């Protein structure tokens, strides 16, 4: 095997983090993720199978110095071969994380512990049962909350992701913040982002500056050091806090300059940006025994400076003209 090389784009950004979607199926129907129209999941034959997921991931790790892989979806835990995927991926020399809605976590805690998977990102956009039911179309708040508490009890590194939308859940920010004080977690507020079919509106976005104002009405807080490639700006209530809270400002104050992420969709397309229209068909090349490494390098070189080259400032966004997939088709 040739010596591994770093994946550098034309702006000098090093990419060492792979976000790997394994399905566009989900057992929730969250309004900011799913398109409004009737939705059909990709047929199985068009998805990467477990061996293809492993072999393509191995190329990224062994040839391009990828040191972190996050398994996403859809909801990754709904795949019937999820256990096999985790067992194979965990043999690679990379930290493995899972992004999940949390409803099936209790089935896989032992597997994660056995395979050394320690990082769990769990989405929960409301602590109110009725609001939770409204946004997910499922009455499963208690199951998710019980699994969150069990994740913490078992010592996993838990991040809770909250998409904040004006008029829906901004009033819950203080209650969420309190969780970061009482539990050893990272609570992350995420600005509402535009994707195909998700009815994004600029006035539903609450910028992080406004979020911090809301926080300051209830708590004093202090800044916590951020890592080089962190997407969230982290804070804590005080030194007695067991955890931290962070704000992910994709729309109002982007972090594109420090981006180190590559995405692969469940049907094997590489996207060099969450908002990008460009896709590079790794699965087709892999199945045709073509040079996948050259296609990966081409995809990285073609990466735009920010937000997929489709917009810069939030005020310029026209959701009807963005060329992209729905969030569930991209991967969280």
Backbone torsions as a table, in degrees:
resi	resn	phi	psi	omega
1	UNK	NA	136.4	178.4
2	UNK	-69.2	161.3	-179.7
3	UNK	-63.8	133.5	-179.8
4	UNK	-59.4	149.5	178.6
5	UNK	-126.3	148.2	177.8
6	UNK	-74.4	147.3	175.9
7	UNK	-91.2	101.8	-178.8
8	UNK	-111.4	134.0	175.2
9	UNK	-89.6	-177.1	-175.1
10	UNK	-72.6	-5.6	177.2
11	UNK	-105.9	9.2	176.2
12	UNK	81.1	10.5	179.9
13	UNK	-81.2	128.9	178.2
14	UNK	-88.7	131.5	-178.3
15	UNK	-109.1	113.2	-178.8
16	UNK	-131.5	17.5	-175.1
17	UNK	-132.2	118.4	-178.4
18	UNK	-107.1	122.7	174.1
19	UNK	-102.5	112.9	-167.0
20	UNK	-114.2	107.0	176.5
21	UNK	-82.9	134.6	-179.7
22	UNK	-113.3	-3.3	177.3
23	UNK	-165.1	152.1	170.0
24	UNK	-109.9	16.3	172.8
25	UNK	-88.4	150.2	178.1
26	UNK	-152.7	148.7	176.7
27	UNK	-93.5	3.8	169.7
28	UNK	-114.3	169.4	-180.0
29	UNK	-135.8	54.7	-173.8
30	UNK	-64.8	134.6	-170.1
31	UNK	-68.4	-25.4	-178.9
32	UNK	-86.7	-8.8	-176.2
33	UNK	-108.8	-42.4	-176.2
34	UNK	-91.8	144.1	173.5
35	UNK	-68.8	155.7	-178.0
36	UNK	-66.0	-35.9	-175.8
37	UNK	-74.2	165.1	177.4
38	UNK	-52.2	137.1	-171.4
39	UNK	-116.2	134.2	175.9
40	UNK	-120.0	131.5	177.2
41	UNK	-73.6	157.3	179.9
42	UNK	-67.4	134.4	177.2
43	UNK	-58.2	146.3	-174.3
44	UNK	-56.3	-37.2	-177.5
45	UNK	-63.5	-23.6	-179.5
46	UNK	-90.8	-8.5	178.3
47	UNK	-87.9	155.4	169.5
48	UNK	-64.6	130.8	173.0
49	UNK	-82.0	175.2	-172.9
50	UNK	-61.2	-38.2	-179.8
51	UNK	-70.0	-38.2	177.5
52	UNK	-66.5	-38.6	175.8
53	UNK	-58.8	-45.8	-179.2
54	UNK	-65.8	-47.8	-175.6
55	UNK	-66.1	-40.4	178.6
56	UNK	-68.8	-40.2	176.2
57	UNK	-62.2	-39.0	-179.8
58	UNK	-62.2	-37.0	176.7
59	UNK	-60.0	-45.7	-179.7
60	UNK	-63.5	-41.5	-177.5
61	UNK	-73.0	-49.4	-171.8
62	UNK	-82.3	-27.0	-177.6
63	UNK	-106.0	-19.0	-174.8
64	UNK	-129.2	16.3	172.7
65	UNK	60.9	27.6	172.1
66	UNK	-66.3	127.2	-177.2
67	UNK	-118.1	2.6	179.2
68	UNK	-144.5	130.1	176.8
69	UNK	-126.6	127.3	174.4
70	UNK	-112.5	124.5	180.0
71	UNK	-87.7	122.9	-176.4
72	UNK	-130.3	-174.3	174.7
73	UNK	-145.4	-147.0	28.0
74	UNK	26.8	-153.8	174.5
75	UNK	-108.3	105.1	-172.1
76	UNK	-60.2	-29.1	-175.0
77	UNK	-73.1	-6.4	178.9
78	UNK	-83.3	-13.0	178.7
79	UNK	-67.2	133.8	-177.4
80	UNK	-67.6	-24.7	178.3
81	UNK	-102.5	24.9	-177.8
82	UNK	-57.7	-41.6	-178.9
83	UNK	-60.9	-43.8	178.5
84	UNK	-61.7	-43.0	-180.0
85	UNK	-59.6	-46.1	-178.8
86	UNK	-66.4	-42.3	179.8
87	UNK	-60.6	-40.4	-179.4
88	UNK	-73.3	-48.2	-177.4
89	UNK	-61.2	-35.7	-175.7
90	UNK	-68.7	-11.3	176.8
91	UNK	-81.6	-11.2	179.5
92	UNK	-80.8	156.1	-178.5
93	UNK	-84.0	69.8	-179.7
94	UNK	-154.9	148.8	174.0
95	UNK	-72.5	136.3	-176.8
96	UNK	-112.6	131.9	175.4
97	UNK	-128.7	161.9	-180.0
98	UNK	-127.0	134.5	168.9
99	UNK	-108.2	127.0	-170.3
100	UNK	-149.1	159.0	172.4
101	UNK	-84.2	-6.1	170.4
102	UNK	89.3	-9.8	-169.7
103	UNK	-73.6	-22.7	-179.5
104	UNK	-110.6	8.5	-173.6
105	UNK	-57.9	-36.0	-175.4
106	UNK	-59.3	-21.8	-180.0
107	UNK	-77.9	-15.9	-168.9
108	UNK	-125.8	5.6	179.4
109	UNK	-57.6	-45.7	-177.9
110	UNK	-64.5	-39.4	177.9
111	UNK	-61.5	-45.9	-179.3
112	UNK	-61.1	-43.1	179.7
113	UNK	-64.5	-41.4	180.0
114	UNK	-64.3	-36.9	-175.4
115	UNK	-95.0	1.8	177.2
116	UNK	77.3	20.3	176.7
117	UNK	-83.6	116.9	-173.6
118	UNK	-114.9	-14.9	-170.5
119	UNK	-106.4	116.7	-178.8
120	UNK	-121.4	121.2	171.4
121	UNK	-103.6	120.3	-174.3
122	UNK	-119.6	127.1	-179.6
123	UNK	-86.4	130.7	174.5
124	UNK	-154.9	111.4	-170.4
125	UNK	-99.2	-2.6	174.6
126	UNK	-157.1	147.0	174.8
127	UNK	-99.9	4.1	177.1
128	UNK	-99.6	126.5	-173.9
129	UNK	-58.0	-42.0	-176.9
130	UNK	-71.3	-40.4	175.8
131	UNK	-63.9	-41.9	178.2
132	UNK	-58.9	-44.5	179.0
133	UNK	-63.6	-38.6	-179.6
134	UNK	-64.1	-45.5	-173.9
135	UNK	-79.4	-30.7	-177.8
136	UNK	-96.5	-16.3	-173.2
137	UNK	64.2	23.0	179.6
138	UNK	-139.6	137.4	-179.8
139	UNK	-93.0	68.5	-171.7
140	UNK	-129.9	24.7	-178.1
141	UNK	-57.3	-47.0	-173.2
142	UNK	-63.7	-37.8	177.7
143	UNK	-62.0	-45.3	179.4
144	UNK	-63.9	-45.9	-178.3
145	UNK	-63.7	-40.3	177.5
146	UNK	-62.8	-39.0	179.4
147	UNK	-70.8	-32.9	174.2
148	UNK	-62.4	-47.5	-179.7
149	UNK	-63.4	-37.5	178.3
150	UNK	-68.6	-36.6	176.6
151	UNK	-59.9	-44.4	179.2
152	UNK	-65.3	-44.6	-179.2
153	UNK	-59.3	-37.6	-178.4
154	UNK	-81.0	-3.9	174.3
155	UNK	86.1	17.7	174.4
156	UNK	-69.4	154.8	172.5
157	UNK	-80.9	104.9	-170.6
158	UNK	-105.3	127.5	169.6
159	UNK	-117.5	130.8	175.9
160	UNK	-103.6	124.7	-178.4
161	UNK	-100.8	126.1	-179.5
162	UNK	-124.6	113.5	173.2
163	UNK	-81.9	118.2	-175.9
164	UNK	-94.8	127.1	-179.3
165	UNK	-130.5	128.1	-178.7
166	UNK	-58.8	134.5	179.4
167	UNK	84.7	-1.5	179.7
168	UNK	-118.6	-59.6	-172.1
169	UNK	-134.2	10.7	-179.6
170	UNK	-65.4	-22.9	177.9
171	UNK	-70.2	-13.6	179.8
172	UNK	-92.3	-2.8	-178.3
173	UNK	-53.4	-46.8	179.2
174	UNK	-59.6	-39.4	-179.8
175	UNK	-66.6	-40.2	176.0
176	UNK	-64.3	-43.4	179.8
177	UNK	-57.6	-39.7	-179.7
178	UNK	-60.4	-33.5	177.5
179	UNK	-59.9	-38.8	-178.3
180	UNK	-69.9	-18.5	176.7
181	UNK	-83.0	-37.1	-173.0
182	UNK	-93.8	-18.4	-177.0
183	UNK	-124.1	149.1	178.6
184	UNK	-80.0	71.1	-176.3
185	UNK	-132.2	168.4	166.1
186	UNK	-111.1	114.5	179.6
187	UNK	-94.3	121.3	-172.1
188	UNK	-121.0	122.6	175.1
189	UNK	-93.1	129.0	-174.8
190	UNK	-117.4	130.4	176.7
191	UNK	-67.2	142.1	178.4
192	UNK	-62.9	125.8	-173.0
193	UNK	-115.1	150.0	-178.9
194	UNK	-86.0	128.7	173.4
195	UNK	-138.9	163.6	-178.4
196	UNK	-55.4	122.3	172.1
197	UNK	81.6	6.0	-174.0
198	UNK	-100.2	13.4	174.4
199	UNK	56.5	39.7	177.3
200	UNK	-66.6	140.1	174.2
201	UNK	-135.1	137.9	-177.5
202	UNK	-57.6	-38.4	-176.2
203	UNK	-73.9	-6.0	174.8
204	UNK	-87.8	-12.2	-179.4
205	UNK	-80.1	129.5	174.0
206	UNK	-107.2	106.6	-178.0
207	UNK	-62.0	157.1	-177.1
208	UNK	-62.8	-30.1	178.0
209	UNK	-60.9	-40.6	178.0
210	UNK	-71.1	-36.8	176.8
211	UNK	-60.4	-43.5	-179.8
212	UNK	-64.8	-34.6	175.7
213	UNK	-62.9	-42.6	177.4
214	UNK	-62.7	-40.3	178.8
215	UNK	-63.5	-43.6	-175.6
216	UNK	-66.5	-18.5	176.7
217	UNK	-72.9	-14.9	-176.6
218	UNK	-122.5	-26.2	-175.2
219	UNK	-140.1	153.0	158.3
220	UNK	-86.2	157.6	-179.0
221	UNK	-154.0	164.9	-179.6
222	UNK	-136.5	152.4	-177.7
223	UNK	-75.0	144.7	174.6
224	UNK	-116.3	145.5	-178.4
225	UNK	-61.6	137.4	177.4
226	UNK	-99.7	149.9	175.2
227	UNK	-78.0	166.4	-175.4
228	UNK	-55.6	-43.7	-175.2
229	UNK	-109.2	16.4	179.9
230	UNK	-63.1	139.3	174.7
231	UNK	-88.9	-20.7	-177.4
232	UNK	-104.8	143.7	170.5
233	UNK	-91.1	117.8	-168.8
234	UNK	-100.1	146.9	179.6
235	UNK	-143.1	167.9	170.7
236	UNK	-143.1	158.6	-179.8
237	UNK	-65.9	-49.6	175.7
238	UNK	-164.7	-176.9	-176.1
239	UNK	-67.9	-14.6	177.5
240	UNK	-83.9	-8.7	-178.2
241	UNK	-65.9	136.9	177.4
242	UNK	-78.9	-23.8	-179.0
243	UNK	-135.1	-167.9	-179.7
244	UNK	-132.7	165.3	170.2
245	UNK	-124.7	148.5	-177.0
246	UNK	-133.2	161.2	179.4
247	UNK	-126.8	126.5	-178.9
248	UNK	-106.4	108.8	-169.4
249	UNK	-103.4	57.8	-177.7
250	UNK	-56.0	-36.7	-173.6
251	UNK	-92.4	-48.7	-170.6
252	UNK	-87.1	-23.4	-176.4
253	UNK	-155.8	77.4	-167.3
254	UNK	-67.2	160.2	-179.2
255	UNK	-116.8	28.9	-176.4
256	UNK	-58.6	-33.0	-175.8
257	UNK	-61.6	-26.6	-179.3
258	UNK	-108.0	18.1	-175.5
259	UNK	-67.0	131.0	177.0
260	UNK	-126.6	22.2	-169.9
261	UNK	-105.5	142.2	170.9
262	UNK	-123.8	143.1	179.7
263	UNK	-120.8	140.6	171.0
264	UNK	-123.2	126.5	178.8
265	UNK	-76.9	166.2	-176.2
266	UNK	-65.7	-21.5	176.1
267	UNK	-96.2	17.8	167.8
268	UNK	83.2	20.1	176.8
269	UNK	-95.1	132.3	174.7
270	UNK	-87.2	129.3	173.7
271	UNK	-114.5	126.9	-178.9
272	UNK	-86.2	-2.4	176.9
273	UNK	-154.9	143.5	177.9
274	UNK	-56.9	-36.1	-176.9
275	UNK	-98.2	2.7	-173.4
276	UNK	-77.9	147.6	174.6
277	UNK	-84.7	-26.2	-176.4
278	UNK	-67.8	136.1	175.1
279	UNK	-136.1	145.6	-176.6
280	UNK	-127.0	118.1	-168.1
281	UNK	-81.0	85.1	179.9
282	UNK	-68.5	-38.2	-176.7
283	UNK	-64.9	-43.3	177.9
284	UNK	-60.9	-45.6	178.9
285	UNK	-62.6	-41.5	179.7
286	UNK	-62.5	-45.6	-178.6
287	UNK	-68.1	-25.3	178.8
288	UNK	-93.5	7.9	-179.7
289	UNK	58.4	34.8	177.7
290	UNK	-91.2	174.5	-176.7
291	UNK	-79.8	97.0	-177.9
292	UNK	-69.5	-35.0	-176.7
293	UNK	-62.0	-39.0	178.7
294	UNK	-65.8	-37.3	179.3
295	UNK	-67.8	-38.8	176.9
296	UNK	-61.2	-46.9	-179.7
297	UNK	-63.5	-39.9	176.9
298	UNK	-61.2	-43.5	-179.8
299	UNK	-61.3	-38.6	179.9
300	UNK	-71.2	-41.3	179.5
301	UNK	-61.9	-31.6	-177.8
302	UNK	-83.1	2.8	-178.6
303	UNK	-65.8	135.5	178.8
304	UNK	-78.0	166.5	-178.5
305	UNK	-66.0	-40.7	178.7
306	UNK	-154.4	145.5	171.8
307	UNK	47.5	43.1	174.2
308	UNK	64.2	12.8	-178.5
309	UNK	72.0	10.2	-175.0
310	UNK	-95.2	-25.6	176.4
311	UNK	-165.0	163.8	176.5
312	UNK	-118.7	-70.2	179.9
313	UNK	-84.8	149.7	-179.2
314	UNK	-58.6	-32.6	-178.1
315	UNK	-65.6	-19.7	-177.6
316	UNK	-90.0	-2.3	-172.4
317	UNK	-75.0	126.9	169.0
318	UNK	-118.5	100.7	-173.1
319	UNK	-60.6	-24.2	-179.0
320	UNK	-76.3	-17.8	-176.6
321	UNK	-105.7	-5.7	178.3
322	UNK	-69.0	130.5	178.0
323	UNK	-97.5	107.9	-176.3
324	UNK	-168.0	178.5	172.4
325	UNK	-92.0	170.4	166.1
326	UNK	-70.1	159.4	-177.2
327	UNK	-56.9	-40.9	-177.1
328	UNK	-66.4	-26.7	178.4
329	UNK	-82.3	-16.6	178.0
330	UNK	-88.1	-50.1	-174.1
331	UNK	115.0	136.7	-172.8
332	UNK	-70.0	NA	NA
